[in-house]
Amino acid sequence: MEYRYLGRSGLKVSAITFGVMTFGGTGFFAKAGTTGLDDARRLLDLALDHGVNMIDTANVYSHGVSEEILGEALRGRRDRTLVATKVRMGMGDGPNDAGLSRKHIIDQCEASLRRLGTDHIDLYQVHEWDGQTPLEETMEALDSLVGSGKVRYIGSSNFAGWQLSKALGVSERHGYQRFISQQIHYTLQAREAEYELLPIAEDSGVGVTVWSPLAAGLLSGKYRRGQDAPEGSRQLTGWGEPPVRDVDALYDIVDELAAIGDARGVSAAQVSLAWLLGRPGISSLIVGARTEQQLTDNLAAAELVLTDEERARLDAVSAPPLLYPYWHHAKSASDRLGPHDIVANEALSRPGGH
Protein backbone atom coordinates (compact mmCIF):
# COMPACT_ATOMS: atom_id res chain seq x y z
CA MET A 1 0.00 0.00 0.00
CA GLU A 2 1.23 3.47 -0.89
CA TYR A 3 0.89 6.27 1.68
CA ARG A 4 0.49 9.89 0.65
CA TYR A 5 0.53 13.14 2.57
CA LEU A 6 -2.93 14.61 3.04
CA GLY A 7 -2.45 18.02 1.55
CA ARG A 8 0.18 20.22 3.13
CA SER A 9 -0.18 18.49 6.49
CA GLY A 10 2.21 15.95 7.96
CA LEU A 11 -0.50 13.27 8.00
CA LYS A 12 0.07 10.25 5.77
CA VAL A 13 -2.97 8.32 4.53
CA SER A 14 -3.26 5.13 2.53
CA ALA A 15 -3.97 5.59 -1.17
CA ILE A 16 -7.16 3.61 -0.56
CA THR A 17 -9.51 4.62 2.27
CA PHE A 18 -12.20 2.21 3.44
CA GLY A 19 -15.61 3.90 3.32
CA VAL A 20 -18.23 2.43 5.64
CA MET A 21 -21.46 4.05 4.50
CA THR A 22 -22.79 0.50 4.06
CA PHE A 23 -22.40 -0.25 7.79
CA GLY A 24 -25.83 -0.42 9.39
CA GLY A 25 -28.00 0.11 6.37
CA THR A 26 -31.08 1.60 8.00
CA GLY A 27 -33.65 3.83 6.32
CA PHE A 28 -32.54 5.44 3.06
CA PHE A 29 -29.00 4.09 3.47
CA ALA A 30 -30.22 0.49 3.16
CA LYS A 31 -30.02 1.16 -0.61
CA ALA A 32 -26.22 1.32 -0.27
CA GLY A 33 -25.84 -1.78 1.89
CA THR A 34 -26.79 -3.42 5.17
CA THR A 35 -23.48 -4.56 6.65
CA GLY A 36 -23.83 -5.81 10.23
CA LEU A 37 -21.17 -6.01 12.94
CA ASP A 38 -19.75 -9.45 12.10
CA ASP A 39 -19.34 -8.65 8.41
CA ALA A 40 -17.96 -5.21 9.31
CA ARG A 41 -15.24 -6.84 11.39
CA ARG A 42 -14.28 -9.15 8.51
CA LEU A 43 -14.14 -6.30 6.00
CA LEU A 44 -12.06 -4.19 8.39
CA ASP A 45 -9.67 -7.11 8.93
CA LEU A 46 -9.20 -7.34 5.18
CA ALA A 47 -8.67 -3.61 4.72
CA LEU A 48 -6.18 -3.34 7.59
CA ASP A 49 -4.28 -6.41 6.42
CA HIS A 50 -3.83 -4.68 3.03
CA GLY A 51 -2.37 -1.58 4.68
CA VAL A 52 -5.43 0.69 4.72
CA ASN A 53 -5.03 3.16 7.56
CA MET A 54 -8.01 5.53 7.10
CA ILE A 55 -11.68 4.70 7.61
CA ASP A 56 -14.33 7.16 6.46
CA THR A 57 -17.88 7.52 7.78
CA ALA A 58 -20.39 10.27 8.66
CA ASN A 59 -22.84 10.91 11.46
CA VAL A 60 -25.76 10.88 9.02
CA TYR A 61 -24.99 7.41 7.62
CA SER A 62 -27.88 5.30 8.90
CA HIS A 63 -28.44 8.09 11.43
CA GLY A 64 -25.41 7.21 13.53
CA VAL A 65 -25.50 3.42 13.17
CA SER A 66 -22.51 3.39 10.81
CA GLU A 67 -20.41 5.16 13.45
CA GLU A 68 -21.65 2.78 16.16
CA ILE A 69 -20.75 -0.34 14.19
CA LEU A 70 -17.39 1.12 13.21
CA GLY A 71 -16.62 1.92 16.84
CA GLU A 72 -17.44 -1.65 17.88
CA ALA A 73 -15.49 -3.18 14.99
CA LEU A 74 -12.43 -1.08 15.86
CA ARG A 75 -12.46 -1.98 19.52
CA GLY A 76 -8.94 -3.00 20.55
CA ARG A 77 -7.29 -1.71 17.37
CA ARG A 78 -8.26 1.95 17.21
CA ASP A 79 -4.59 2.93 17.34
CA ARG A 80 -4.03 1.27 13.94
CA THR A 81 -6.44 3.56 12.15
CA LEU A 82 -7.29 7.12 11.27
CA VAL A 83 -11.01 7.72 11.71
CA ALA A 84 -12.69 10.33 9.52
CA THR A 85 -16.29 11.40 9.99
CA LYS A 86 -18.50 14.32 8.98
CA VAL A 87 -21.00 16.87 10.25
CA ARG A 88 -23.64 19.10 8.60
CA MET A 89 -26.63 16.99 7.60
CA GLY A 90 -29.86 16.83 9.58
CA MET A 91 -29.76 14.64 12.69
CA GLY A 92 -33.15 15.62 14.10
CA ASP A 93 -36.22 17.76 13.60
CA GLY A 94 -35.18 20.74 15.72
CA PRO A 95 -34.18 24.14 14.31
CA ASN A 96 -30.52 23.57 15.29
CA ASP A 97 -30.27 19.92 14.25
CA ALA A 98 -28.57 20.62 10.91
CA GLY A 99 -26.03 23.00 9.43
CA LEU A 100 -22.64 24.31 10.46
CA SER A 101 -23.46 26.50 13.44
CA ARG A 102 -21.16 26.33 16.45
CA LYS A 103 -23.93 24.58 18.41
CA HIS A 104 -24.56 21.89 15.81
CA ILE A 105 -20.88 21.22 15.13
CA ILE A 106 -19.90 20.82 18.77
CA ASP A 107 -23.02 18.85 19.74
CA GLN A 108 -22.53 16.47 16.84
CA CYS A 109 -18.82 16.06 17.49
CA GLU A 110 -19.60 14.95 21.04
CA ALA A 111 -22.27 12.54 19.73
CA SER A 112 -19.90 11.07 17.14
CA LEU A 113 -17.20 10.54 19.77
CA ARG A 114 -19.67 8.60 21.92
CA ARG A 115 -20.86 6.44 19.03
CA LEU A 116 -17.33 5.75 17.84
CA GLY A 117 -16.16 4.95 21.37
CA THR A 118 -13.07 7.12 21.02
CA ASP A 119 -11.66 10.28 22.56
CA HIS A 120 -10.72 11.94 19.29
CA ILE A 121 -11.59 12.12 15.58
CA ASP A 122 -8.59 12.17 13.27
CA LEU A 123 -10.26 14.02 10.39
CA TYR A 124 -13.49 15.94 11.02
CA GLN A 125 -15.12 17.08 7.80
CA VAL A 126 -17.96 19.46 7.09
CA HIS A 127 -20.21 17.37 4.86
CA GLU A 128 -21.74 20.14 2.77
CA TRP A 129 -21.90 23.92 2.42
CA ASP A 130 -24.08 25.95 4.81
CA GLY A 131 -24.89 29.28 3.21
CA GLN A 132 -26.84 30.52 6.24
CA THR A 133 -24.09 30.31 8.88
CA PRO A 134 -21.18 32.77 8.80
CA LEU A 135 -17.97 30.99 7.83
CA GLU A 136 -16.21 32.69 10.73
CA GLU A 137 -18.53 30.88 13.14
CA THR A 138 -17.99 27.52 11.44
CA MET A 139 -14.22 27.79 11.25
CA GLU A 140 -13.91 29.07 14.83
CA ALA A 141 -15.97 26.13 16.10
CA LEU A 142 -13.77 23.65 14.22
CA ASP A 143 -10.66 25.43 15.46
CA SER A 144 -11.87 25.10 19.07
CA LEU A 145 -12.38 21.36 18.62
CA VAL A 146 -8.80 20.97 17.42
CA GLY A 147 -7.61 23.07 20.35
CA SER A 148 -9.51 20.84 22.78
CA GLY A 149 -7.85 17.69 21.40
CA LYS A 150 -11.16 16.16 20.30
CA VAL A 151 -10.27 16.62 16.63
CA ARG A 152 -6.84 16.30 15.02
CA TYR A 153 -7.45 17.75 11.54
CA ILE A 154 -10.37 19.31 9.65
CA GLY A 155 -11.57 19.02 6.06
CA SER A 156 -14.41 20.01 3.76
CA SER A 157 -16.65 17.98 1.49
CA ASN A 158 -18.74 18.92 -1.53
CA PHE A 159 -17.74 22.60 -1.50
CA ALA A 160 -17.68 24.67 -4.66
CA GLY A 161 -14.41 26.28 -5.60
CA TRP A 162 -15.28 29.76 -4.31
CA GLN A 163 -16.59 28.29 -1.07
CA LEU A 164 -13.38 26.40 -0.37
CA SER A 165 -11.29 29.46 -1.24
CA LYS A 166 -13.35 31.63 1.07
CA ALA A 167 -13.02 29.13 3.93
CA LEU A 168 -9.25 29.01 3.50
CA GLY A 169 -9.18 32.81 3.51
CA VAL A 170 -11.19 33.02 6.74
CA SER A 171 -8.78 30.61 8.43
CA GLU A 172 -5.78 32.58 7.20
CA ARG A 173 -7.24 35.91 8.31
CA HIS A 174 -8.20 34.78 11.82
CA GLY A 175 -5.43 32.27 12.51
CA TYR A 176 -7.85 29.31 12.66
CA GLN A 177 -7.03 25.75 11.73
CA ARG A 178 -7.42 25.34 7.97
CA PHE A 179 -8.92 22.54 5.94
CA ILE A 180 -6.18 20.04 5.05
CA SER A 181 -8.43 18.13 2.68
CA GLN A 182 -11.55 18.20 0.57
CA GLN A 183 -13.67 15.13 -0.08
CA ILE A 184 -15.18 15.34 -3.55
CA HIS A 185 -16.79 13.29 -6.29
CA TYR A 186 -14.41 12.77 -9.20
CA THR A 187 -14.39 9.96 -11.75
CA LEU A 188 -13.83 9.28 -15.41
CA GLN A 189 -17.58 9.74 -15.79
CA ALA A 190 -17.62 13.06 -13.89
CA ARG A 191 -14.49 15.19 -14.32
CA GLU A 192 -15.99 18.54 -13.29
CA ALA A 193 -13.55 18.80 -10.39
CA GLU A 194 -10.81 19.59 -12.89
CA TYR A 195 -12.24 23.04 -13.60
CA GLU A 196 -11.75 24.51 -10.10
CA LEU A 197 -11.47 22.01 -7.25
CA LEU A 198 -8.28 20.22 -8.29
CA PRO A 199 -6.47 23.45 -9.21
CA ILE A 200 -7.41 24.98 -5.84
CA ALA A 201 -6.23 21.86 -4.05
CA GLU A 202 -2.87 21.88 -5.79
CA ASP A 203 -2.36 25.62 -5.42
CA SER A 204 -3.45 25.80 -1.76
CA GLY A 205 -2.01 22.55 -0.47
CA VAL A 206 -5.36 20.89 0.21
CA GLY A 207 -5.43 17.11 -0.13
CA VAL A 208 -8.13 15.41 -2.18
CA THR A 209 -10.06 12.33 -1.13
CA VAL A 210 -12.59 10.98 -3.60
CA TRP A 211 -15.99 9.59 -2.68
CA SER A 212 -17.69 7.00 -4.90
CA PRO A 213 -14.67 6.74 -7.24
CA LEU A 214 -16.48 4.05 -9.25
CA ALA A 215 -19.54 6.28 -9.69
CA ALA A 216 -21.75 4.05 -7.52
CA GLY A 217 -20.61 1.04 -9.54
CA LEU A 218 -21.18 2.55 -12.99
CA LEU A 219 -17.45 2.22 -13.77
CA SER A 220 -17.03 -1.23 -12.24
CA GLY A 221 -17.64 -3.02 -15.53
CA LYS A 222 -20.89 -4.65 -14.44
CA TYR A 223 -23.00 -2.06 -16.32
CA ARG A 224 -22.57 -2.71 -20.04
CA ARG A 225 -24.19 -1.33 -23.15
CA GLY A 226 -27.34 -3.19 -24.11
CA GLN A 227 -27.35 -5.36 -20.99
CA ASP A 228 -29.57 -5.27 -17.92
CA ALA A 229 -27.88 -4.07 -14.75
CA PRO A 230 -27.08 -6.89 -12.31
CA GLU A 231 -29.54 -7.71 -9.55
CA GLY A 232 -29.07 -5.65 -6.40
CA SER A 233 -27.16 -2.84 -8.09
CA ARG A 234 -27.43 0.53 -6.38
CA GLN A 235 -28.39 2.26 -9.62
CA LEU A 236 -31.62 0.24 -9.63
CA THR A 237 -32.70 1.45 -6.19
CA GLY A 238 -33.28 5.12 -7.01
CA TRP A 239 -30.00 6.19 -5.39
CA GLY A 240 -29.55 8.91 -7.99
CA GLU A 241 -25.85 9.68 -7.43
CA PRO A 242 -24.05 10.41 -9.64
CA PRO A 243 -26.42 11.66 -12.35
CA VAL A 244 -25.84 10.20 -15.79
CA ARG A 245 -26.33 12.96 -18.36
CA ASP A 246 -25.04 11.07 -21.40
CA VAL A 247 -25.57 7.31 -21.32
CA ASP A 248 -23.71 6.69 -24.58
CA ALA A 249 -20.68 8.60 -23.31
CA LEU A 250 -20.75 6.55 -20.11
CA TYR A 251 -20.73 3.29 -22.06
CA ASP A 252 -17.89 4.55 -24.27
CA ILE A 253 -15.82 4.98 -21.09
CA VAL A 254 -16.82 1.56 -19.75
CA ASP A 255 -15.92 -0.07 -23.07
CA GLU A 256 -12.44 1.44 -22.89
CA LEU A 257 -12.02 0.42 -19.24
CA ALA A 258 -13.04 -3.14 -20.06
CA ALA A 259 -10.70 -3.31 -23.07
CA ILE A 260 -7.72 -2.16 -21.01
CA GLY A 261 -8.69 -4.43 -18.14
CA ASP A 262 -9.02 -7.47 -20.40
CA ALA A 263 -5.61 -6.79 -21.93
CA ARG A 264 -4.01 -6.43 -18.49
CA GLY A 265 -5.91 -9.29 -16.85
CA VAL A 266 -7.55 -7.02 -14.27
CA SER A 267 -11.05 -5.70 -13.69
CA ALA A 268 -12.48 -2.54 -15.23
CA ALA A 269 -12.89 -1.26 -11.66
CA GLN A 270 -9.16 -1.54 -10.99
CA VAL A 271 -8.36 0.34 -14.20
CA SER A 272 -10.79 3.12 -13.27
CA LEU A 273 -9.32 3.47 -9.77
CA ALA A 274 -5.74 3.36 -11.07
CA TRP A 275 -6.52 6.22 -13.47
CA LEU A 276 -7.76 8.32 -10.55
CA LEU A 277 -4.73 7.53 -8.38
CA GLY A 278 -2.52 8.95 -11.13
CA ARG A 279 -4.36 12.27 -11.36
CA PRO A 280 -2.91 15.51 -9.90
CA GLY A 281 -3.42 16.17 -6.21
CA ILE A 282 -5.23 12.93 -5.32
CA SER A 283 -4.45 11.72 -1.80
CA SER A 284 -6.82 8.78 -1.36
CA LEU A 285 -9.81 7.05 -2.93
CA ILE A 286 -12.69 6.08 -0.63
CA VAL A 287 -13.93 2.64 -1.60
CA GLY A 288 -16.80 0.83 0.02
CA ALA A 289 -17.75 -2.79 -0.39
CA ARG A 290 -20.58 -5.13 0.47
CA THR A 291 -18.44 -8.26 0.02
CA GLU A 292 -14.86 -9.33 0.65
CA GLN A 293 -14.47 -10.06 -3.07
CA GLN A 294 -15.41 -6.48 -3.98
CA LEU A 295 -13.04 -5.03 -1.42
CA THR A 296 -10.14 -7.28 -2.43
CA ASP A 297 -10.56 -6.28 -6.09
CA ASN A 298 -10.70 -2.57 -5.27
CA LEU A 299 -7.67 -2.73 -2.98
CA ALA A 300 -5.63 -4.29 -5.77
CA ALA A 301 -5.92 -1.03 -7.73
CA ALA A 302 -3.28 0.48 -5.44
CA GLU A 303 -0.71 -1.77 -7.14
CA LEU A 304 -1.81 -1.16 -10.75
CA VAL A 305 0.19 1.36 -12.78
CA LEU A 306 -1.26 2.31 -16.15
CA THR A 307 0.95 3.02 -19.14
CA ASP A 308 1.02 6.45 -20.73
CA GLU A 309 -0.83 5.03 -23.73
CA GLU A 310 -3.57 3.55 -21.55
CA ARG A 311 -3.96 6.82 -19.67
CA ALA A 312 -4.16 8.75 -22.94
CA ARG A 313 -6.97 6.48 -24.18
CA LEU A 314 -8.96 7.05 -20.99
CA ASP A 315 -8.26 10.79 -21.04
CA ALA A 316 -9.53 11.06 -24.60
CA VAL A 317 -12.75 9.09 -24.14
CA SER A 318 -13.70 11.03 -20.99
CA ALA A 319 -12.44 14.54 -21.73
CA PRO A 320 -14.65 17.26 -20.21
CA PRO A 321 -15.91 20.05 -22.48
CA LEU A 322 -14.15 23.40 -22.50
CA LEU A 323 -16.67 25.57 -20.65
CA TYR A 324 -16.15 29.33 -20.37
CA PRO A 325 -13.66 30.73 -19.39
CA TYR A 326 -11.55 27.64 -20.11
CA TRP A 327 -12.07 27.67 -23.87
CA HIS A 328 -10.97 31.31 -23.79
CA HIS A 329 -7.92 30.40 -21.71
CA ALA A 330 -6.98 27.70 -24.21
CA LYS A 331 -7.48 30.09 -27.13
CA SER A 332 -5.96 33.29 -25.79
CA ALA A 333 -3.79 32.44 -22.78
CA SER A 334 -2.01 29.28 -23.89
CA ASP A 335 1.36 31.03 -23.73
CA ARG A 336 0.91 31.80 -20.01
CA LEU A 337 -0.93 28.80 -18.57
CA GLY A 338 0.29 27.49 -15.25
CA PRO A 339 0.70 23.90 -14.05
CA HIS A 340 -2.69 23.91 -12.31
CA ASP A 341 -4.68 24.98 -15.38
CA ILE A 342 -5.64 21.35 -15.86
CA VAL A 343 -8.56 21.55 -18.28
CA ALA A 344 -7.00 24.06 -20.68
CA ASN A 345 -3.58 22.37 -20.63
CA GLU A 346 -5.02 18.95 -21.34
CA ALA A 347 -7.27 20.27 -24.11
CA LEU A 348 -4.26 21.81 -25.83
CA SER A 349 -2.30 18.56 -25.56
CA ARG A 350 -4.93 16.59 -27.49
CA PRO A 351 -4.80 16.33 -31.29
CA GLY A 352 -6.41 19.42 -32.76
CA GLY A 353 -5.80 21.53 -29.66
CA HIS A 354 -8.77 23.41 -28.22
N, C-alpha and C positions, 0 to 999 in steps of 0.2 A: 504493500500500500504506500502510495506517495502522500506526503504531508506538505501542505502549503500554508504560508502565512495568511491570516485573515486580514486583508487590507494592510494598513500601515502599522498594525499592532504587532506585538511579539507572540501572539497566540497562533500555534500551528494546528491545523485541522486536517483530517483525512480528506482525500480527494472525493471520496464518497461518504455522504452523511446518511444515516438511517433515519428515515421519516416514519413516524408512528401514528399518522392520522387514522390508520386502520384499527388501532388498538381500541377496544370497546365496541364501537360500531352501534351506537344508540341513535335513535331519531334519524335525522337527515343523513348523518354520517355512516349509517348502515349501508348506504349505496357504495361507499368506498371499501368497506370491509368490516368484519366482525371478529377480530382477533381477540381471543380470551387470554387469560394469564398464562396458562401452560404453553400455548403456542407462542406467546410473546417472549417467554423465556428462551424457547428454542431458537427463535429468530434472532434475538439479541446475542445468544451464544455464537451463532453463525457469523453475525456481523463483527463482533469483537474478535473472534478467532481470525478473521480476515484483516484485522488492523483498523477497523472503523473506530474512531474515537469521539465522534459527535453524534448525538441523538437529537432529533428535532421534533417538537410537538407544539401544542398551543392550548391555552385554557379552554377555548371554545370547542375543541375537538371532542365530540360526544359529551359536551357540557361538563368537562372536567374528568371524565372517565379515562380518557387516554393518558392524562397525567397520572392518575391513580394507578393504573396498570403499569405504566413505566416505572413509577416509584417502587412498586412491589417487585417488579422484574429486576431492578437494579440493586435490590437490597444485598448488601455484602460486597458489592463491586462498584459502588458509586465513584470511587477514586480512579477508576479506569476510564471514565467517560467525561465528556463535556456535554452538559444538558442545556439545550436551547428551547425556550418556549416564548409565547407571544401574548400580547394584551391589546385590546381595542374593541373587539366584537362584544355584542350584547351577552351578558351573563345573568340577566334578570329583567323584570318588567319595570323597575324603578327608574326615575329620571336620571340617576347617576350610575346606572348599571351598564353603560357603554361609553365609548369614547376615550379620549386621552387627557382627561382632567387629572389633576394631582390626586384627587380622592380616588378615582377609579383605578389609576395606575397602582397606587400604593396598596389599596384594598385587594386588588387582584394579584399583586405580587405575593402578598402574605398568603392568600388562598392557594396559589400555585405551589408555594414552598410547603404548605401543609400536605397537599395532595401528592407531591413528589417525594415527601419524606426526607427533605434535605434542608441544609441551612443556607444554601446559596444557589443561585442560577448563574450558569457560566455566560450565557448570551441571552439577554432579555430584549425582545424585538417588539416594536410597535407594529401591529398586524396590518394596519391600513391608515390612510390619512384621516385626520379629524379637522375639518375646516372651520369648526365652531369653537375650538379651544385655542387660545394663544400659544404659539410654539414656545414662547418663553416659559410658560407654565409647564408644558410637557417636558421640555428638556431639563428644567430645574428639578422636576420630580424624579426623572431618571437619574440625574446627577446625584441626588440625595440618596437614592438606593445604592448606587456604587459606593458612595461615601460611607454608608452604613455597613458595607460588607455583604449585603444580601444579594447583590448583583455584581458580577465581575466586569462584563462588557455589555454594550448596548448596540442595537442595530435597528434598521427600518425594514419594512416589507411593503411592496406594492405602492411605493411613492412614485409620483411623476418626477421628471427631472428637476423642474423648478422647485418642487417641494423638498426634495433631498438637498438641493443647493441652499435653500433658505434655512433648513434645519442645521446644516453645517455652519452657516454664517452666524446663526444665533449662538451656537456653542462656542464659536471662536470669539464672538463679541463679549460674551459673559463669562468665559472661562469654564464652561460646563464640559462634562464628558461628551465626546462626539461619537456619532455612529461609526463603528469600525466595519460595518457590513450592511449590505442591502440584500434581502431575499426577494427574488424576482422570478417571473416566468419567462423562459427563453429557450427556444428549441429551433430545430430546422424548420418546423412548421410555423413558427411565430418568432421572427427575428426583429421585432420592433424595438427591442432594448438597444439595438445597435445605433439608433438615432441619437439618443441622449444618455440613457442610463449607463451603458458601458463606458462611453467617453468620460462621464462624470466620475465613475468609479476609478478609472485609471488616473485621471488628472488629480483627484482629491485623495487618493489612497484609501478608498473604501472597497473592501472585499465583496465578492459577489457569490452568493449561494443561490442555486437554481431550484425552484420547486416544480414538481411535475415535469422533469426533463424529458420524459417520453410522451408528453402531451396526453396524459391520462390513458396511456396505452396505444394511442394512435400511431406512434412511431415504433412500436414493438415488433411489427411484422405480422401480427395476427389479424390486422385489418387490411384486406387486399381488394383491389379493384374487381367488381363484379361478384364478390363473395359475401355471404352473410357474416356479420360479426359473430365471434364465438359466444356461446352461452355464458352468461354471468358477467359480460364485459361492462365496464362502468359507463361507456358511451350509450348503452341501451337503457340505462336507469334514469335518464333525464338529468344527469350530473351537470352538463352544460358548460364545462370548462375543460379545455379552451374552446372558444367558438371556431367553427370551421367555415371560413368564408369562401373557399374555393376547393371543392372536393377533388376536382381533377388535378389541381396542383399538389394537393396532399398525396394523392396516389402516385404522382410522378416522383415525389420524394421517397415514398415507401418503396417503389420499384428500384430506385437507385440504391437505397439502403440494403435491400434484399440481394441485389446483384453483387454488391461489394461483400456482404456477409457470406454469401454462397462461395465466392471466390476465396475468401479467407478462412472458411470453415467456422464462422462464428455467427451469432444471431444478428438480425437487423437491429435489435435493441442495443447490443454492445457497440455496433458501428455508430449509432446515433449518439450514444453517451460519449464515446471516444471523440467524436467531432466536437462536442461541447467542451470537453476537458482541454482541448487544444485551442480554444478561443481566448482572446485577450481578457485578462482580468478575472478569470473564473477561479474561485477558490475551492468550491465543493459543489457536488450535485446531490440533491436530496432524493433518494430513492426509497420508495415504500415497496412492500411486498406482502401478498397474502399467503405465499407458500415459500418453503425453503428453496425450491427449484428456481422460482422467480428471483429470489434474492441472490442466490449463487450466480446466476447468469448476469445479473446487473453488476455485481461486485467484480466480475471478471473484466469489465470494461476498463477498470483502472490500469490493467496491464496491456491494453490494446493500443498500439500506436499506428495511426493511419499514415499512408504515404502521401506525399505532396499531390500526386495525381488523384488519389482517392478523395482527398480534401477538396481539390479543385472541382471534381465532379459534383460533390455535395454542395459546394458553394454556388455553383452555376444553377443547379436545379432548384435552389431555395432562395435565390437572391431577392432581397426586398426591393420594392420600387423606390426610385429616387423622388421622394416627396420634397416640397419646398421647405426650407431653403437649400436642401442638399443637391438638387439638380443644378441650382445656381452656383453652389460652391464648386461642383465638378466642372461646370462650364467656364466659370470666371475666376476661380481662386485656386486652380489646380497647381499653380506655381508656388503657392504658399500654404498648402495643407500641412497640418501637423500629424504626429503619429496617432492621435486619438480620433481623427476624423475618419472613423471606420467606414461608414457607408460610402462616402464620396471616394475615398482611396480605393476601396474594393471595386467600385463601379468602374473607375478609370483603369484598373488592372485587367478587366475582362475584355475580350475581343470586341472591338467597336467602341471602346470607351464608354462615355456617358450616353 
